[in-house]
Amino acid sequence: MSRRLVVTALLVFALGGCSMPQWVPYLGEEPPDKTGPTTSVPATPAASPPTVPRTVAPSDESVTDRVLAVVNNDAITLSELQEAIAVYRYENRERAVEASDALVQQFLTRMIDNRLQIQEAEREKIVIDDAEVDEELADRIKRMNLKDKDELEAMLKAQGLTLDAAKKRIRDELRRNRIVGRKVRLRVSVTEAEVMQYLEANRVKLETGLAYHARHILILPEGGNTDVGWESARIRADMLRSQLLQGADFAELARQHSRDASARDGGDLGPLKRGELAQDIESQILSLSPLAISAPYRSALGYHIFRLESKEALEGEGLNRVKSQIRDILFREKFDARLDTWLKEIKQRAIIDVRLDGQL
């Protein structure tokens, strides 16, 4: 990408509101202002994203204002589409972005959606005053590490852009955020019952990675894999468990009788993360209360006796943190569904004429 295109893309990115929304809830992150998505570019596809087709940036300047779609009486031009795709390519410049007609269609669809939202804001008489625009502009100037508005204006002018055009972009973005907040976000809520239902349905997955600490004694069948050998091993395991229940030292008995590699450490398995051990073994350990001794458990190796030293659980502050993350996940799911429904509603009463024929 040429230096001119890179700078232009950066300016569009900084002033055009084309980045992906930053409040999307991910585990461990706090969402700032949930006014709804503010993007005018599509989310990165799961597979390697395609690049802009060569014909999207024609050398003939006479075609840069070609109308690609008309939304009610509002036109979307080729130059606007080029700007949006240039931003996307700049943001993903470290990837191999391949050409794709599907990508162009995806961008155009998103731009149509954005235009419809701005028109709805106009119908709702949502007004963004100059002070709000100036505040947002000042924040973006700060993020671009520019000294002041004059420096920004000079950069814009060097790229054939104007400060007024940048302000219009910001005003449209703020209006779109406001209408999405009114029509979508304020109509979405997540109850405590829904959070707890999600928690119980996904408890195993949510507990993955929580730590626990246990000790272990392994009694092998003597004389090979025979009924007599297995019965002898069971009897010895029962005897050891009885001693442990009467107060015998687990570490000492493990050193004397266990045939596991942990015997020299007193049967100490060390700190473990859930999912590290075989599922049947781990379920035996985690079913115990702290400091409880398990009944002898037979595996393909022999008889096992476990003592749970400690385990992390979804409780206290950890539980509150997980519930907050679940609330964000559920909110996002409901928000996306409500936004999709609302967009379908306004599309049904709109007149949309798409003139993109695949030959850009």
N, C-alpha and C positions, 0 to 999 in steps of 0.2 A: 504494500500500500504506500502511495506517495506521501511525502511529508505534508502536503496540502490536505490530502484526504484524512490523514491521521489527526491533524489539528482540527479540521472541520468536524470530524467524528467526536473528538473530545469535547468541543464546544456544544455540539448537539446533545451529547451525553450529559454534560453539566447543566445545560439550560433547558433541555427539552423534556425532561422527565421520562426518559426512555429506559431507565434501569429497572430491574426487577424489584418488586416490593421487598423491603427489608424487615417487615414485621412478621413474615411467615414463620409460624411457630416450629422450631426445631427443639429437640430435647436439650435442655441445659441453657437455652437462650431466652431472654426476656423480650417480648415484642414491645416496641415503642408505641406508636399510635395506630390503633387498628381501624383506620378509616377505610380500609379496603385496598385492593391492588391499585398501584399507580403506574403500571407499566403500559407502554405502547409497543412493546416487542414481545414475542412469544417466549415461554420458558424454554430453556435449552432441552432439545429432544434427548431421549434416553440413549439413543445411538449417537455415533459421531455426527455432529451437526453439519449440514451442508453449507457451502458458501454461496454467495450471490452469483447468479449466472453472469457471464461476461457481458451479455447484452443488456443487463440492468444498468450499466454505466456507459451509455453510448457516447461516442465522441461528438456526435451531431447535436449541438446545443439546442437546435430547433425542436427536438422532440422531448426535452426535459420537462415540459409542462403538459404533456399528454395526459388526458383524464383517464384514469383506470377504473373509477367507480363514482357514482353519484348517490349520495345518501340524502334522501328527500331532495332538497335543492342545494346541497353542499357537495362540492367536488373533491375527490382525492386524486392527486396528480402523481405522475411518475417520479418527479423530483422529491416529493414527500416520502414515497416508498424507498427511494435510494438513500435518503438521509437515515431512515430507521434501520435499514439493512447495514449501512456503513457503521452505525453505532454498534450493532450486534457483532459485526466482524471485528471491530476494534476491541470490544470487551472480550472476545474469544480469539484474540490474535495469536495466542500460544497453541491453539488447536489447529488441526487440519480441517478447514471449513470447506465442504464440497458444494458445487453448484446443484441446485435442485429447484424445479418448478414448484414442488410442494412447499418449500421454504417461502418462496415468494407469495404463494397463496395464503400461507399461514400468517404472514405479516399483513397482507391486505385484509384478511378477515379480522385480525386484531384491530387494525386501524379503523375499519368500519364500525366495530363495536365501540371504540373510543369516541368516534364522531357522534354516534347515537347517544352516548352518555352525555356529551357536551350539549347536544341539542335538548336532551331532557332537562339538564340544568337550566338552560335558557327558558324552557317552558315553565319550570318551577320558580322562575325569576330569582335564581341564586346569583348574587352579585359579590364579586371579590373586589374590595376597595384597593386603592393604590398603596396604602400602607402595608397590606398583607403581601402584595406583590413585591414591594421594596424589601420587606423583611426576608422573604424567601430568596430574593436575588442576592441580598447581602450574605446570607448563609451559604449560597452556592459559590459566591466569590471567595469566601473564606476557605471552602473546601478545595477550590482550585489554586489556593495559595497566591492569589492576586492581591495587589496592594489596595486597589479601590475600583470604583465603577469606571473611572476613566481608562484604566488599563484594560479592563474587560471590553469596553467599547472600542478601543483601538484594535484589540485582537479580533473582535467581530468584524470590524470594518475591513481589516486586512483579508478576511475571508469572504467579503462581499455580503456580509450579514449586517443587520442593524440591531441596536439595543431594543427598539420598540418591538421588533419581531420576537426577540428573546423574551421580553416581558409578556407578549401575547401568549407564547407557549406556556409560560409559568401560570398565567391567569387561567388558561384552559385546563391545565393540569389540576389546579386548586379547585376549580369549579367541578371537575369530574370527581375528585376525591369527596367533595361535599355532597354531591348527589348520590354517590355510591354509599356514603355513610348514612344518608337519610333513608334511602330506599332499600338498603341491604343490611348494613351492619346493625343499625338500631332495631332491626326485626329479627336478629339472631341472638339466642341465649342458650346457655348450657347449664343444666341443673346439677345439683350435687348427686342426685340419684343416677343420672347418666354417667357421671364421672366414676362412681362406685361400680356401676355395671360394667363399664369398660375395664376397670381395674381388675375385677374378679375374672372376667373373660380372658384377660391377657396377663394374669399374674405370673405365670411361669416365664413368659417372655420378658416381662418387666424385671423379674428377679435375676435374670441372666447377668452374670458379672458380679453379683453380690458375693462377698467373701465368707468363708467359714473355716474352722480349724478343728481337726479331729485327730484321734489316736486309733491304732488298729493292731489287732493280734490275729495272725493267720495260723491255723492248725491244719497241717497236711495229713492226708490219710497215709498211714504207714503200710508198707508192703505192696504198694501199687494200687491200681484202681479196682479194688475188690470190695464186696459188701462188708467183709470183716474190717477192712482198713477204714472204710467210711464210718462204720459204726463206732470204731475205736476213736476216731477223730471227733465224732459228735459227743461222745462221753467226756473226753478230755476238755472240749470246749465248754460243756455244761459245768464241769468242775471249776474251770477257771472263772467263768462268769459268777458262780456262787461265791468264790473268794473275793472277787471284785465288789460284789454287792455287800459283802461283810466288811469292806473297808481296806482290802489289800491294795497295794500300790500298783496302778496300771502300768506305769513305765517299767517297774522292776519285773513284773510278770511277762511283759512284752519282750524284754531282753532275754529272759530265761526260756520262753516257750514259743515265741513267734518265729515263723520261717519266712517272714516278709523282709524285704530289704530295709524297712524302717525299724527293725528290731533293735539295732544298735543305738538308735535315737529314742529308745523307749516307746516305739510304736508311733512316734510323732510324724504325721503326714504333712505337717507344716501348713501354712496358709494356702487355701485353695479357692479358686473361682468356680462358681457353679457352671457345670458343663465340662470340667476338666476330667473327672472320673467317669467310668462306665455308669450308665443311667441307673442300673439296678443297684449298684454299690452306693451311688450318691443318694438315691431315694431312701435307702436304709439309714444313712447317716443323718440326712436332713429331717427325717421323721422323728428324730430324738429331740428331747429338751436338752438345754445346756447341762453338761456333766452327767447325763443319763447314760447307762450302759445298755447296748443292744442285746437282744437274744442272739444266739449263734445263727449266722446266716450262711447257708451252703451255696457256693458258687462252683464253677468248673474246676477251680483250684483247690478248694478246701472249705473249712468253716472259718468264718470271720466274726470277730467281736469288735465292735466299735464303741468309742466314747466321744461324744460331741463336746468339744471344749467351748466353742462359741460360734455364733453365726450372725451375720447381718440380716436384717429383715426390713420390710417395708413398714416402718413405723416412725413416729416422732417427726423430726425435721425432714428426714429422707422421704417419708410418706407424703408430707405436705408438698415437697418439691416435685415428686412424681405426679401428684394430683394436679398441680399447676400445669405441668407439661401435658397431661391428658386433656385438661380443659382447653388448652391451646389447640391440640390436635382436633378435638371435637368441634371447636369453634370454626376452625379452618374448613373442616368438612361441610358444616352447615352453611358457612359463608359462601363457599364455592357453589353449593347446590342452589342457594338462594340467588346468587349473582347470575347463574346460568338461567334460572327460571325468569328472572327479571329481564335479562337481555332478550330472551325469546319473546317475552310479552311486547317489548318495545319494537322488536323487529317485525312482529306481525302487523303492527299498524304503521310501519314505515314503508316508503317506496325506495327500494335499493336497486340500482342498475349497475351491475358489474360488467365492465368492458374489457377486463383482462382476458385475452384470448390465448395466452401462453406464448405470444410472439412479442417480447419486449425489445 
